Amino acid sequence: MGFVYAQIRDESVPPAFQAIDARVSYDGVPVLDGVSTAIRAGETVAVLGPNGSGKSTLMRAMLGIVPLSSGEIRVHGAPLSRFRDWRRIGYVPQRLTAGGAVPATVREIVSSGQVAARRRLSLPTRADRAAVDEALAAVGLTDLARASVRELSGGQQQRVLIARALAGRPDTFVMDEPMAGVDHENQRALARTITRLRDQGSTVVLVLHELGPLEDVIGRSVVLESGRIVHDGAPPAPTGECARPGHEHQHPHPDPNDPDPRAAEPSSPADLMRLEVPGRD
Ligand SMILES: Nc1ncnc2c1ncn2[C@@H]1O[C@H](COP(=O)(O)OP(=O)(O)OP(=O)(O)O)[C@@H](O)[C@H]1O
């Protein structure tokens, strides 16, 4: 723990992510409206806010998946366009729509999280396989390793995506609603995993609708409203604050398998890999 806090305080370590007056528009409509924030290495930060406030867009902009109309993103000290060390980043996208033609198994999808980190043409090592086993165990999917992801429930598919990010052994995680559709028991397991990542010094940025079992893990919350940061600091108090997510909050995607025309539909390990390593060329 001492190491973690020393790292957070150490000004010589660049922020894991830095947004400087970041703006994103869709069809001329501003969705991020001048966001400036820094996620320090080793921090565990929740991004909260009402539906449509720009949370996912901020995550995707930080990873270069959506372009800025103006402003700047820096990742581990480098401008996004020059950042190359994507193996350091584990991305859990909002959800998986696993209806594609390739009947990938749970283990295959989880193993795809290691492709970015593996040396060209090299096969998985024993350590790689152990990391996949560990990631599957961390999300409670060991028994389903050989199942096709298409057979899984939305919450189980969400856990596959989390395991895929863990398997690559990154030190920086971006998780977009990792708890969505996940039952309480597995939410608590995920909270334990995130606590462990934090204690190891990993950086974790999560989009959440409510803190739930993560309440004790989250040290800082950034609340967005209409594409702007309206709160940045200690998580909002449980009651009486409009910034608190959950109240008047309608989740727009109650069924994780319900196709969303906005979403990419990753259907193969290769497609999932592209989600994992945005911005590579
Ligand atoms: N690819 C896209 N094309 C057009 N508009 C988009 C696109 N992605 C998001 N939007 C719009 O941008 C706004 C912000 O969306 P975003 O998904 O970032 O919000 P959010 O805070 O993550 O919402 P939620 O809690 O519902 O997931 C919304 O109005 C949304 O409809």
The ligand as an SDF file (V2000), in Angstrom:
LIG
                    3D

 31 33  0  0  0  0  0  0  0  0999 V2000
  -21.5890    6.9520  -31.8540 N   0  0  0  0  0  0  0  0  0  0  0  0
  -22.4540    7.9070  -31.5070 C   0  0  0  0  0  0  0  0  0  0  0  0
  -23.0930    8.6420  -32.4490 N   0  0  0  0  0  0  0  0  0  0  0  0
  -23.9570    9.6080  -32.1050 C   0  0  0  0  0  0  0  0  0  0  0  0
  -24.2500    9.9530  -30.8440 N   0  0  0  0  0  0  0  0  0  0  0  0
  -23.6570    9.2580  -29.8600 C   0  0  0  0  0  0  0  0  0  0  0  0
  -22.7220    8.2010  -30.1350 C   0  0  0  0  0  0  0  0  0  0  0  0
  -22.2830    7.7040  -28.9670 N   0  0  0  0  0  0  0  0  0  0  0  0
  -22.9000    8.4090  -28.0010 C   0  0  0  0  0  0  0  0  0  0  0  0
  -23.7280    9.3360  -28.5380 N   0  0  0  0  0  0  0  0  0  0  0  0
  -24.5340   10.3020  -27.7980 C   0  0  0  0  0  0  0  0  0  0  0  0
  -23.6480   11.0350  -26.9880 O   0  0  0  0  0  0  0  0  0  0  0  0
  -24.2320   11.3070  -25.7110 C   0  0  0  0  0  0  0  0  0  0  0  0
  -23.3030   10.7800  -24.6260 C   0  0  0  0  0  0  0  0  0  0  0  0
  -23.2560    9.3610  -24.7420 O   0  0  0  0  0  0  0  0  0  0  0  0
  -22.3810    8.4760  -23.7600 P   0  0  0  0  0  0  0  0  0  0  0  0
  -22.6150    7.0610  -24.1530 O   0  0  0  0  0  0  0  0  0  0  0  0
  -21.0010    8.9880  -23.7170 O   0  0  0  0  0  0  0  0  0  0  0  0
  -23.0860    8.7930  -22.3720 O   0  0  0  0  0  0  0  0  0  0  0  0
  -23.0370    7.9880  -21.0190 P   0  0  0  0  0  0  0  0  0  0  0  0
  -22.9390    9.0080  -19.9450 O   0  0  0  0  0  0  0  0  0  0  0  0
  -21.9980    6.9410  -21.0760 O   0  0  0  0  0  0  0  0  0  0  0  0
  -24.4800    7.3460  -21.0070 O   0  0  0  0  0  0  0  0  0  0  0  0
  -25.0370    5.9500  -20.4280 P   0  0  0  0  0  0  0  0  0  0  0  0
  -25.0360    6.0880  -18.9330 O   0  0  0  0  0  0  0  0  0  0  0  0
  -26.4010    5.9300  -20.9940 O   0  0  0  0  0  0  0  0  0  0  0  0
  -24.1700    4.8320  -20.9380 O   0  0  0  0  0  0  0  0  0  0  0  0
  -25.6020   10.6520  -25.7350 C   0  0  0  0  0  0  0  0  0  0  0  0
  -26.5380   11.6490  -26.0660 O   0  0  0  0  0  0  0  0  0  0  0  0
  -25.4990    9.6420  -26.8310 C   0  0  0  0  0  0  0  0  0  0  0  0
  -26.7440    9.4210  -27.4250 O   0  0  0  0  0  0  0  0  0  0  0  0
  1  2  1  0
  2  3  1  0
  2  7  2  0
  3  4  2  0
  4  5  1  0
  5  6  2  0
  6  7  1  0
  6 10  1  0
  7  8  1  0
  8  9  2  0
  9 10  1  0
 10 11  1  0
 11 12  1  0
 11 30  1  0
 12 13  1  0
 13 14  1  0
 13 28  1  0
 14 15  1  0
 15 16  1  0
 16 17  2  0
 16 18  1  0
 16 19  1  0
 19 20  1  0
 20 21  2  0
 20 22  1  0
 20 23  1  0
 23 24  1  0
 24 25  2  0
 24 26  1  0
 24 27  1  0
 28 29  1  0
 28 30  1  0
 30 31  1  0
M  END
$$$$
